[in-house]
């Protein structure tokens, strides 16, 4: 649990901890009289109504704005610092990133694949998961709802929900400004202005500017990588014409220039070569020497993931005399992402090996656009009655477009052969094929839901909920190089191969629908007003998916004997779509408690959840392609705990942790990792992954935080904050690549602050002991590596985390 004013998740950081501690404890200040206040009560909206977290019968972690400030949480990626069950898997570009809860998430290259974790901002669901990866501006509270939340939040909540609430307007004029600077070249400015315009109209306007250079240096271009420049504005306008009516407008504009996502080589075996010409590896390294903590790379193309997001939410609420509230919640969003990455990961000029090829090497990129609307009508009962309920109707529509090219550094073709024919491949590379496509995908969702809470007795409370969910999905896909189209005219099932061989029975289903009924049930037993035990069951559902990637442009005929022999690979992959829905069931047993006049709180949940038809990237043995598939059964089980205590009048301690075993239960035909031999379990390009750990899913995660406040004189106070975050080892590759293991590590943060009524100055050190760690590690497959060489050869890379190296900083906040 997170508490305000030094409670909950605490992790101030300090540049000069010893000096600051002396300042805080010295100055001749006399101790203030002992206080008896307890921890501040946390109110959450997990059930779409405001209620105390200790009365919610499922696993919830709440993080307040004060806790975020103390932990130096400013961007969405930073949530892993304060939420033990949350991990974020970074890949080649922001649209492919995955938000995981309890080890469960979806990693896919396709824009037509839905996430496992829903992100909600002020009651508005984010239609595209990449929209979440921006600065956390003007945030009041973040709730991490763990386990399936599909009854109230819909299809993309099989793993859980991250519910973000921003600050609303105030009744009096006020302003706040904050600036931050760090020694590793991050600069940040945030501001907000709020107040009344008239007796019935008030507003809040908040903005953010962040400039972080990144922590990897591309020595070929002279540009730093994995940084970003983020600019955002959010408005909140509330009009209350009468006591019964409230109208809220929530416009926003967000622009992010990101140099994401790059990696640096950590090891290259002696004797490794590259290209079909088997050139010395020194050419591809370009002066970037591999080492365990290497931050240099050399690529002719910088990584890029630039996004622009504009939209608004609108709420209209009518309060009735009986205490009922009828609300209409609508939204519109337009999101665009331009991306570019190096395919060959080198600055080498392949034109010196391939006559007719353009200068440079190979790159890939393009853009995404997503337009979405949502509409929800919600009826909420009074909170004081024995029977409390919320029910509603929901509709959404999302239209996505993806344009993609994998070609030369300038995203053109690979030139022409001596005979004048356009080159489809960069022939001197090992496997780089030209691909150019554009696709459109649409998802329409309609649902009716209801959830009720009934106090059967003074001690027993029952909870039940249902959601009837229907969705229609469709796509069209144009392979521009081969002039082949799937799904045209609309909803056509005609497989392009049928024009070559009319006798084929292959079809490409490009329009599909599904209907699902989901349920939830819970029981609470209140031993005392401050101690509650609960049992909870919930179902989750994630919809049909299409794997719309360059695989569909692969026209190489299948050579293996069988029904698909001679048919182009892309046509076979299309005939196996859509990927079936993913369904989950979650069982929880836990307690929530407060002791000693709310000076101590302790919540604990034991859980077991299983996922059937888990959607994940897999190596298809028939086509030899990486495709999205349902891989069978996956499970996650463990214990989550949140403990907080105000030990003395000025000392607050929190200890949050999670123990989680997330594994693939049934996956006998998984893909092999690079270099895996028969002796290591790889047979016919497959291995048995049943029982293996899911990617980026630590078994143990612990956050320990302490905050100490010392009154000085007048309204002047000093604060000392210590934070420690530890996690056990993880494996980043679903294939269990041994080179993708990140060993266990701990990050220690320290800070000290000096504050008065209207200002606060904080000095901080993040990663005090300079402990390096990666958010991605893997075998680097652009090289020629072989497990059969004597000795065997291999190569590896890493992507360091934002705080993988020690940095210091200062933060100054002023209130007006």
PANUTOR-230610 format. One record per residue (C-alpha): residue number from 0; x, y, z. Coordinates in steps of 0.1 Angstrom, whole numbers, always signed. Example, Ala and Ser with C-alpha at 12.3 -4.5 7.8 and 13.67 -1.06 7.14 Angstrom:
BEGIN
0/+123/-45/+78
1/+137/-11/+71
//
This chain:
BEGIN
0/+0/+0/+0
1/+12/+35/-7
2/+5/+64/+17
3/+7/+101/+14
4/+32/+123/+32
5/+60/+99/+36
6/+38/+68/+38
7/+37/+38/+16
8/+62/+35/-12
9/+90/+58/-3
10/+123/+64/-21
11/+137/+99/-20
12/+171/+100/-36
13/+200/+123/-26
14/+232/+135/-42
15/+250/+141/-9
16/+234/+117/+16
17/+259/+122/+43
18/+259/+160/+42
19/+222/+161/+39
20/+217/+137/+68
21/+240/+159/+89
22/+220/+190/+79
23/+187/+172/+87
24/+198/+159/+121
25/+218/+190/+131
26/+210/+227/+131
27/+203/+226/+168
28/+167/+218/+162
29/+147/+204/+192
30/+125/+174/+185
31/+89/+182/+180
32/+63/+168/+203
33/+53/+132/+196
34/+24/+128/+173
35/-1/+100/+171
36/-15/+103/+136
37/-18/+70/+117
38/-13/+62/+81
39/-35/+80/+57
40/-64/+61/+44
41/-62/+51/+7
42/-93/+54/-15
43/-94/+35/-48
44/-118/+32/-77
45/-111/-5/-86
46/-148/-12/-87
47/-157/+21/-105
48/-167/+37/-72
49/-147/+53/-45
50/-140/+30/-16
51/-113/+23/+10
52/-86/-1/-3
53/-91/-22/+29
54/-126/-31/+17
55/-117/-43/-18
56/-117/-81/-21
57/-88/-85/-45
58/-52/-76/-49
59/-46/-39/-55
60/-16/-17/-50
61/-21/+21/-48
62/+6/+46/-55
63/+0/+82/-45
64/+15/+113/-61
65/+36/+118/-29
66/+50/+82/-32
67/+58/+88/-68
68/+77/+119/-60
69/+97/+102/-33
70/+106/+73/-56
71/+115/+97/-85
72/+87/+81/-106
73/+81/+105/-135
74/+75/+83/-166
75/+54/+52/-171
76/+85/+30/-174
77/+94/+40/-138
78/+64/+21/-124
79/+86/-10/-121
80/+104/+9/-93
81/+74/+9/-70
82/+51/-19/-82
83/+66/-54/-74
84/+43/-73/-97
85/+49/-51/-128
86/+76/-56/-154
87/+79/-39/-188
88/+95/-58/-217
89/+113/-35/-241
90/+119/-47/-277
91/+128/-31/-310
92/+104/-1/-309
93/+78/+13/-286
94/+47/-3/-303
95/+61/-37/-295
96/+67/-31/-258
97/+48/-52/-233
98/+33/-43/-199
99/+33/-74/-177
100/+16/-81/-144
101/+25/-113/-125
102/+47/-122/-155
103/+18/-121/-179
104/+19/-99/-210
105/+17/-99/-248
106/+47/-93/-270
107/+38/-90/-307
108/+49/-72/-338
109/+14/-69/-350
110/-9/-38/-346
111/-39/-62/-347
112/-29/-79/-315
113/-45/-68/-282
114/-26/-63/-250
115/-30/-84/-218
116/-28/-53/-195
117/-53/-25/-198
118/-42/+11/-191
119/-69/+35/-180
120/-65/+72/-176
121/-94/+91/-159
122/-118/+64/-168
123/-107/+63/-205
124/-90/+31/-218
125/-59/+35/-239
126/-67/+18/-272
127/-30/+12/-281
128/-6/+1/-254
129/+22/+23/-267
130/+2/+54/-258
131/+9/+47/-221
132/+47/+51/-225
133/+50/+88/-217
134/+55/+112/-188
135/+32/+108/-158
136/+20/+144/-157
137/-4/+158/-130
138/-10/+123/-115
139/-30/+120/-83
140/-29/+82/-79
141/-21/+50/-98
142/-38/+18/-89
143/-23/-15/-101
144/-51/-41/-102
145/-35/-75/-104
146/-52/-105/-120
147/-80/-105/-146
148/-103/-75/-144
149/-124/-82/-175
150/-158/-80/-158
151/-156/-42/-153
152/-127/-32/-176
153/-132/-54/-207
154/-112/-77/-229
155/-76/-64/-227
156/-74/-69/-189
157/-66/-106/-187
158/-34/-99/-167
159/-47/-68/-149
160/-52/-30/-151
161/-31/+0/-144
162/-56/+27/-135
163/-43/+63/-135
164/-62/+92/-120
165/-50/+128/-126
166/-56/+158/-103
167/-88/+177/-108
168/-94/+214/-106
169/-94/+232/-73
170/-118/+258/-60
171/-91/+284/-54
172/-63/+297/-76
173/-30/+279/-74
174/+1/+270/-94
175/+30/+246/-90
176/+63/+244/-109
177/+90/+218/-106
178/+124/+215/-123
179/+148/+186/-122
180/+183/+181/-135
181/+206/+150/-133
182/+243/+144/-139
183/+234/+119/-168
184/+218/+147/-188
185/+181/+145/-180
186/+163/+178/-177
187/+126/+180/-167
188/+102/+209/-162
189/+66/+204/-150
190/+39/+229/-142
191/+2/+232/-134
192/-23/+260/-129
193/-57/+256/-114
194/-86/+276/-101
195/-122/+288/-108
196/-133/+307/-139
197/-167/+313/-125
198/-190/+300/-97
199/-198/+270/-118
200/-167/+265/-139
201/-131/+256/-129
202/-100/+242/-146
203/-66/+227/-143
204/-39/+229/-170
205/-7/+209/-166
206/+24/+205/-188
207/+56/+186/-189
208/+89/+189/-208
209/+115/+162/-205
210/+148/+160/-223
211/+169/+129/-216
212/+199/+121/-239
213/+198/+83/-233
214/+224/+59/-220
215/+238/+43/-252
216/+262/+62/-275
217/+261/+55/-313
218/+296/+64/-322
219/+289/+60/-359
220/+263/+89/-359
221/+274/+108/-328
222/+239/+105/-313
223/+229/+91/-280
224/+202/+63/-280
225/+174/+52/-257
226/+166/+87/-247
227/+136/+109/-254
228/+122/+144/-256
229/+87/+144/-242
230/+63/+173/-243
231/+27/+171/-230
232/-2/+192/-220
233/-33/+180/-202
234/-65/+199/-194
235/-93/+193/-169
236/-123/+215/-172
237/-153/+210/-149
238/-186/+227/-153
239/-213/+222/-126
240/-244/+242/-138
241/-265/+227/-110
242/-260/+206/-79
243/-272/+176/-99
244/-252/+179/-131
245/-214/+178/-137
246/-196/+180/-171
247/-159/+173/-174
248/-137/+178/-205
249/-102/+162/-205
250/-82/+173/-236
251/-46/+164/-240
252/-17/+167/-265
253/+14/+146/-262
254/+45/+145/-284
255/+75/+123/-278
256/+107/+121/-298
257/+123/+89/-287
258/+156/+73/-297
259/+142/+39/-289
260/+152/+11/-290
261/+189/+3/-292
262/+213/-22/-277
263/+250/-26/-273
264/+272/-57/-277
265/+284/-72/-244
266/+304/-102/-258
267/+317/-115/-291
268/+337/-147/-293
269/+371/-147/-310
270/+367/-161/-345
271/+332/-147/-350
272/+326/-133/-386
273/+297/-116/-403
274/+280/-115/-437
275/+281/-144/-462
276/+316/-132/-471
277/+326/-141/-435
278/+343/-108/-429
279/+362/-100/-397
280/+340/-90/-369
281/+361/-58/-363
282/+344/-43/-393
283/+309/-47/-379
284/+319/-35/-344
285/+331/-2/-358
286/+352/+6/-328
287/+325/-2/-302
288/+343/-27/-281
289/+321/-54/-264
290/+322/-56/-226
291/+297/-64/-198
292/+290/-27/-193
293/+295/-15/-228
294/+274/+16/-238
295/+288/+21/-273
296/+273/+9/-306
297/+280/+17/-342
298/+250/+16/-366
299/+244/+37/-397
300/+207/+42/-387
301/+197/+56/-353
302/+168/+40/-335
303/+137/+61/-335
304/+102/+59/-321
305/+85/+93/-324
306/+49/+96/-314
307/+21/+122/-314
308/-11/+117/-294
309/-41/+140/-293
310/-75/+135/-279
311/-100/+142/-253
312/-123/+126/-228
313/-158/+138/-219
314/-179/+130/-189
315/-215/+140/-181
316/-229/+129/-147
317/-264/+133/-133
318/-269/+128/-96
319/-304/+118/-85
320/-321/+124/-52
321/-320/+87/-43
322/-282/+87/-45
323/-280/+71/-79
324/-255/+85/-104
325/-259/+82/-142
326/-228/+89/-162
327/-219/+91/-198
328/-181/+87/-205
329/-169/+92/-240
330/-135/+97/-257
331/-117/+103/-289
332/-80/+96/-296
333/-56/+99/-325
334/-22/+83/-321
335/+7/+83/-346
336/+41/+66/-342
337/+70/+69/-367
338/+96/+42/-361
339/+130/+33/-376
340/+157/+8/-366
341/+188/-7/-380
342/+182/-43/-393
343/+219/-53/-397
344/+230/-35/-365
345/+262/-22/-381
346/+278/+8/-398
347/+293/-14/-425
348/+287/-5/-462
349/+273/-36/-478
350/+275/-20/-513
351/+312/-29/-513
352/+301/-66/-514
353/+269/-64/-534
354/+271/-48/-568
355/+241/-25/-574
356/+232/-22/-538
357/+227/+13/-523
358/+253/+26/-500
359/+250/+15/-463
360/+231/-15/-451
361/+196/-24/-441
362/+170/-7/-419
363/+133/-11/-412
364/+105/+12/-401
365/+74/+31/-411
366/+45/+43/-391
367/+14/+34/-370
368/-18/+54/-368
369/-46/+45/-345
370/-80/+63/-343
371/-103/+52/-315
372/-136/+62/-299
373/-152/+49/-267
374/-186/+53/-252
375/-198/+41/-218
376/-231/+47/-200
377/-228/+38/-163
378/-253/+37/-135
379/-239/+36/-100
380/-258/+31/-68
381/-254/+49/-35
382/-223/+38/-15
383/-241/+37/+19
384/-267/+10/+12
385/-264/-27/+20
386/-267/-34/-18
387/-243/-15/-39
388/-239/-19/-76
389/-226/-5/-108
390/-239/-15/-142
391/-234/-1/-177
392/-231/-4/-215
393/-198/+0/-233
394/-189/+5/-270
395/-155/+11/-286
396/-141/+12/-321
397/-104/+13/-330
398/-91/+17/-365
399/-54/+10/-370
400/-30/+14/-399
401/+5/+1/-402
402/+30/+10/-430
403/+62/-9/-429
404/+94/-13/-450
405/+124/-34/-445
406/+150/-24/-471
407/+180/-2/-474
408/+191/+24/-449
409/+168/+48/-466
410/+139/+22/-466
411/+143/+17/-504
412/+149/-15/-523
413/+182/-32/-523
414/+191/-18/-557
415/+192/-38/-589
416/+212/-68/-601
417/+236/-66/-631
418/+206/-77/-653
419/+185/-48/-641
420/+161/-69/-619
421/+152/-53/-586
422/+170/-71/-557
423/+146/-85/-531
424/+174/-93/-508
425/+207/-78/-497
426/+226/-107/-510
427/+257/-103/-490
428/+238/-105/-457
429/+227/-138/-441
430/+189/-134/-443
431/+178/-98/-449
432/+148/-98/-473
433/+131/-67/-487
434/+95/-63/-474
435/+70/-35/-480
436/+34/-36/-468
437/+5/-15/-455
438/-24/-30/-435
439/-56/-18/-418
440/-73/-35/-389
441/-105/-26/-371
442/-119/-37/-337
443/-154/-30/-327
444/-165/-39/-291
445/-199/-38/-274
446/-206/-50/-239
447/-230/-49/-211
448/-218/-54/-175
449/-229/-53/-139
450/-213/-59/-105
451/-230/-59/-71
452/-218/-59/-35
453/-242/-71/-8
454/-237/-69/+29
455/-254/-102/+38
456/-247/-97/+75
457/-226/-73/+96
458/-197/-97/+90
459/-202/-112/+56
460/-202/-93/+22
461/-208/-110/-11
462/-197/-97/-45
463/-208/-109/-80
464/-204/-96/-115
465/-210/-105/-151
466/-200/-91/-185
467/-214/-100/-219
468/-188/-91/-244
469/-190/-91/-282
470/-164/-80/-307
471/-159/-78/-345
472/-124/-78/-359
473/-112/-74/-395
474/-82/-65/-416
475/-68/-60/-450
476/-32/-64/-460
477/-13/-52/-491
478/+20/-66/-500
479/+33/-37/-521
480/+63/-54/-536
481/+44/-84/-549
482/+11/-65/-554
483/-8/-91/-534
484/-38/-82/-511
485/-56/-101/-484
486/-90/-89/-473
487/-100/-70/-505
488/-128/-63/-511
489/-139/-60/-475
490/-140/-93/-456
491/-129/-113/-486
492/-118/-148/-477
493/-100/-153/-511
494/-64/-164/-506
495/-42/-148/-532
496/-27/-182/-540
497/-60/-193/-555
498/-54/-170/-584
499/-24/-191/-593
500/-39/-225/-583
501/-77/-224/-584
502/-78/-259/-570
503/-65/-248/-536
504/-89/-249/-506
505/-69/-223/-487
506/-89/-193/-474
507/-78/-162/-455
508/-105/-152/-430
509/-102/-114/-427
510/-134/-107/-408
511/-143/-125/-376
512/-164/-121/-344
513/-167/-136/-310
514/-191/-134/-280
515/-181/-142/-244
516/-197/-142/-210
517/-174/-134/-181
518/-180/-137/-144
519/-166/-127/-111
520/-175/-137/-75
521/-160/-129/-41
522/-168/-132/-4
523/-155/-111/+24
524/-155/-119/+61
525/-150/-89/+84
526/-136/-102/+117
527/-134/-66/+129
528/-137/-32/+111
529/-100/-33/+106
530/-94/-70/+96
531/-110/-86/+66
532/-104/-119/+49
533/-116/-125/+13
534/-118/-151/-14
535/-121/-140/-51
536/-126/-157/-84
537/-124/-138/-117
538/-124/-146/-154
539/-105/-128/-181
540/-107/-126/-219
541/-85/-113/-247
542/-99/-112/-281
543/-91/-126/-315
544/-58/-115/-331
545/-42/-112/-365
546/-5/-116/-371
547/+0/-88/-396
548/+37/-87/-402
549/+63/-91/-430
550/+57/-129/-427
551/+26/-123/-450
552/+50/-109/-477
553/+71/-141/-478
554/+64/-157/-511
555/+90/-185/-507
556/+71/-218/-514
557/+70/-244/-487
558/+92/-273/-495
559/+82/-297/-468
560/+60/-326/-478
561/+24/-322/-469
562/-8/-303/-478
563/+10/-270/-481
564/+40/-280/-503
565/+46/-255/-531
566/+23/-229/-515
567/+38/-195/-506
568/+46/-191/-469
569/+26/-160/-464
570/-5/-175/-479
571/-3/-205/-455
572/+2/-182/-425
573/-28/-161/-435
574/-49/-193/-438
575/-42/-201/-401
576/-57/-168/-388
577/-72/-154/-367
578/-54/-165/-336
579/-81/-178/-311
580/-90/-157/-280
581/-70/-160/-248
582/-89/-168/-217
583/-79/-167/-180
584/-92/-177/-146
585/-79/-163/-113
586/-83/-176/-78
587/-73/-154/-48
588/-73/-157/-10
589/-61/-129/+12
590/-66/-105/+40
591/-64/-67/+46
592/-58/-53/+80
593/-49/-22/+101
594/-36/-22/+136
595/-28/+2/+164
596/-50/+31/+154
597/-40/+27/+117
598/-3/+31/+125
599/+3/-3/+108
600/-13/-18/+78
601/-7/-52/+62
602/-24/-67/+31
603/-16/-101/+16
604/-30/-121/-13
605/-22/-156/-24
606/-32/-163/-60
607/-33/-189/-87
608/-43/-179/-123
609/-42/-199/-155
610/-44/-189/-191
611/-57/-211/-219
612/-48/-203/-255
613/-20/-179/-244
614/-10/-157/-273
615/+27/-155/-279
616/+54/-154/-306
617/+64/-188/-317
618/+86/-205/-344
619/+63/-223/-367
620/+80/-255/-378
621/+60/-258/-410
622/+67/-224/-425
623/+100/-217/-406
624/+86/-183/-396
625/+82/-165/-363
626/+44/-161/-359
627/+18/-153/-333
628/+2/-185/-320
629/-19/-199/-291
630/+8/-218/-272
631/-14/-238/-248
632/-16/-233/-211
633/+3/-208/-189
634/+0/-203/-152
635/+10/-178/-125
636/+9/-184/-88
637/+23/-168/-57
638/+19/-143/-29
639/+18/-105/-29
640/+22/-84/+2
641/+20/-47/+11
642/+31/-37/+46
643/+34/-1/+60
644/+40/+13/+94
645/+44/+47/+111
646/+68/+34/+137
647/+74/+67/+153
648/+57/+101/+148
649/+82/+110/+120
650/+94/+77/+107
651/+74/+57/+81
652/+84/+23/+67
653/+70/+3/+39
654/+78/-32/+27
655/+61/-44/-5
656/+69/-77/-22
657/+58/-104/-45
658/+67/-141/-49
659/+54/-153/-83
660/+60/-185/-103
661/+49/-177/-139
662/+55/-205/-162
663/+45/-222/-195
664/+26/-253/-183
665/+19/-269/-216
666/+41/-259/-245
667/+58/-291/-260
668/+67/-276/-294
669/+84/-243/-285
670/+110/-227/-307
671/+147/-233/-301
672/+172/-205/-292
673/+201/-196/-314
674/+228/-222/-313
675/+207/-248/-294
676/+218/-283/-304
677/+201/-317/-302
678/+222/-323/-271
679/+207/-292/-255
680/+171/-303/-263
681/+164/-289/-298
682/+149/-315/-322
683/+136/-305/-357
684/+138/-268/-347
685/+116/-273/-316
686/+120/-279/-279
687/+98/-288/-250
688/+92/-256/-230
689/+66/-270/-207
690/+73/-260/-171
691/+98/-233/-181
692/+97/-197/-167
693/+79/-170/-187
694/+100/-142/-200
695/+108/-112/-178
696/+90/-127/-148
697/+111/-126/-116
698/+101/-150/-89
699/+108/-126/-61
700/+106/-88/-60
701/+110/-66/-29
702/+107/-28/-23
703/+118/-15/+10
704/+114/+22/+17
705/+118/+45/+47
706/+110/+82/+52
707/+122/+103/+82
708/+109/+138/+88
709/+126/+163/+111
710/+109/+196/+120
711/+135/+224/+121
712/+120/+258/+128
713/+88/+275/+118
714/+73/+257/+88
715/+108/+244/+78
716/+114/+206/+78
717/+140/+182/+65
718/+134/+148/+51
719/+157/+118/+47
720/+145/+90/+24
721/+160/+56/+17
722/+148/+31/-8
723/+159/-4/-19
724/+145/-24/-48
725/+156/-60/-54
726/+145/-87/-78
727/+155/-122/-85
728/+170/-133/-118
729/+149/-132/-150
730/+152/-147/-184
731/+142/-124/-213
732/+138/-150/-241
733/+107/-173/-242
734/+131/-198/-258
735/+151/-199/-226
736/+183/-186/-243
737/+209/-190/-216
738/+225/-157/-228
739/+192/-139/-220
740/+195/-143/-183
741/+197/-112/-161
742/+210/-122/-126
743/+194/-109/-94
744/+202/-74/-85
745/+193/-46/-60
746/+192/-9/-65
747/+197/+14/-35
748/+184/+50/-37
749/+189/+78/-11
750/+178/+115/-9
751/+174/+144/+14
752/+151/+173/+12
753/+145/+207/+27
754/+110/+220/+26
755/+88/+248/+37
756/+51/+256/+30
757/+56/+268/-5
758/+88/+252/-17
759/+109/+220/-15
760/+145/+213/-26
761/+157/+177/-30
762/+191/+162/-36
763/+192/+126/-47
764/+213/+97/-58
765/+198/+69/-78
766/+216/+35/-78
767/+240/+46/-52
768/+263/+16/-55
769/+263/+17/-93
770/+248/-18/-99
771/+245/-25/-136
772/+215/-44/-149
773/+197/-50/-182
774/+161/-46/-193
775/+169/-69/-222
776/+197/-94/-230
777/+199/-118/-259
778/+221/-136/-284
779/+231/-112/-312
780/+221/-131/-343
781/+235/-106/-369
782/+268/-124/-366
783/+279/-158/-379
784/+279/-179/-347
785/+280/-216/-344
786/+277/-241/-315
787/+297/-266/-336
788/+328/-244/-340
789/+359/-255/-320
790/+356/-237/-297
791/+320/-227/-302
792/+313/-191/-311
793/+286/-167/-299
794/+278/-131/-294
795/+255/-112/-270
796/+240/-78/-265
797/+222/-58/-237
798/+199/-29/-232
799/+207/-12/-199
800/+179/+1/-177
801/+173/+38/-171
802/+189/+36/-137
803/+215/+9/-145
804/+242/+34/-138
805/+245/+57/-108
806/+234/+93/-113
807/+228/+123/-91
808/+203/+151/-94
809/+185/+180/-79
810/+147/+187/-79
811/+132/+220/-69
812/+94/+225/-65
813/+75/+257/-58
814/+39/+262/-50
815/+20/+295/-55
//
